[in-house]
């Protein structure tokens, strides 16, 4: 199943409680939910068991919780893929499209992405200036979060941990498929 995640943060500042879901485990500024987006390559897919499209992202995956990434299941990696890369970003951040997590050189056999990272996987620099996951933590308004996994034809080499622009430039012409 293709699993597009657009996590939406909804809240009107003081007009809603810090955790606005009945279960009490939503993000602090409102629920983070997923919705379907553009259709990526049909056979290559990701799934996040901790939440589904339209459901709230549990607080443990946000900056107000444990700030750890959710487990990401990867299926249908195309033959010929030599490595995988992951990008998590927020398209509605006040400073523009905001990168929360970059991972590259994941083994193509990866079917479950969780910490610690498998194989020789490395992390790039997020927009917080860190080489690690940093979960949703937006100011109160709608935010869209995308989890994207790229199947690549060759491993990536960088002299220093890459920023998002470096990663996207490096994968040009090497992307066999994209799942989101």
N, C-alpha and C positions, 0 to 999 in steps of 0.2 A: 504494500500500500504506500503510495506517495504521501508523505506527511509534510505539508507546508505549515510552518508555524509563523504566524504573525501574532505575537503576544501583544495584547492591547492593555495598556494601563489606563484605567478610568477613575477619575475622582475630581471633585470640585473643592479642593483645599479643605477648609474647615466644615464644609457641608456634608462630609461623609466621615465615618470613623476611620481610624488608622488602618484597620484591617476590615475591609467592607464585605467579605464573604461570610455567610452564615457559619461555615465550618471553622472560621477563625484562623485560617492558614493562608490568606491571600497576601499579596504584596502590600506594603504599608500605605502607599498612596492610592490604592484601589486594586481591583483584580487584574491579573495579567492573563489574558486568554489567547487562544490560538484560533486562526481561521484559515481556510484554504486560500492559496494564492495561485500564481501561474503554474501551469503543469510542466514539471521537469520531465526528463527522460523516464518513460513509464516503468521500466524494469528496475531501475536504480532508485532506491527509496530509503528514507529514514523514518524512524518511529521513536517517540519519546513516551515510554510507558507511564511516567509520573503524571502526565497530563495529556489530554487529547485536544484536538481542534475545538475551540469554543469553551474549553474549561479553564479555570483559573490555574495559574502556575503557583504551586505551593511556595510559601515564604522561604523555605530552606534554600531555594535556588536564587534568592534575591540578596541584595546587600544588607537587608535587615534580618536575614536568617543566617544559616551556615555559609552562605555565599559559595556553595559548591555546585558544579554543573550537574544537570540531570543526566542519567544514563541515556545514551543515544544508541539505538539499534540500527544497524546498517545492513541492507540486503540488496542483492542484485548487482553487486559491483561488476562492471563490465570486464570481460576477458581483455587482456592487454593492459589493464591498469597496473602500474608499478608502485603507485602510492596514492594516498588520499589526503585531502586537506579540508579543514573545517573553518567556517567563518560564522560568528554570531554577531549581529549588529542591529542597532536601533535606528530606524529611518526617520524618527521624529524628535530626536534630541535637539535641544535649543542651539547647540553648536554645529548642527548638521548631522549627517549620517555617522553614528557613533559606534565604534568597534568595542565589543565586550570580550571577545575571545578569538584567537587565531591558533590553529594547530595545523602542522604540516608534517609530511613524511610519515604519516600513519601507514602501517603495513596494509596492502590491499586486501589481505585476509581478515581485516578487522570487521567483526560483526557486532561488537559491543564496545562503545566508547565510554569509558569511565576513568576516573583517577584511581591509581596512577596510569599514565598514558602507556599504551602498548608499544613494544619494539623500540625503534629509534626515533619515535615521534618527538617533535620539538614544538615549542610554543613561540609565537610571534608577540610583538608588542601591541597591547591594546591601547585604546585612547586614554586610559588612566596612566599610561607610561609603564605598565607592568607586563611581565611575560607570564600571565596566568589568567584564569577565568575571573571575571568580575561581573556578577549578575545584575539584573535589572535594578535600577535605583534612580528612576527619573523624577523630575519635579511633577507636581500634580496636573496632568493633562493626558490626552491619548498618546500612546506610544506603540509603535509596531516593531516587533523583534523578529528577525529572520535567522533560522538555523540553516546553513547551507553546507553541503558536503560535495566536494569535487573529486572525481576519479581522474587521475592524471597519468599520462603516458611515461613520465620519468620523475625521478626524485628531484627535490628542490635543494639548491645549495645557496647559502647566504654567508657572507663574512660576519655579519652581525644579525641578531634576531630581527626579522623583518617587521615592518609596519604593514598595515592593510594594503596600501598602494603598491608596496614592493611585492607582496604576495600576489595580488591581482595581475600585476605586470608579468611576474614570473610564470603564471599559469596560462598566459595567452598562448594559444597554439598547442598546449599540452592537455587541455581539458577534453576528456572522452565523454563525460556525462556529469550532470549536476543533479543533486537531490535536495529538496527543501521541504 
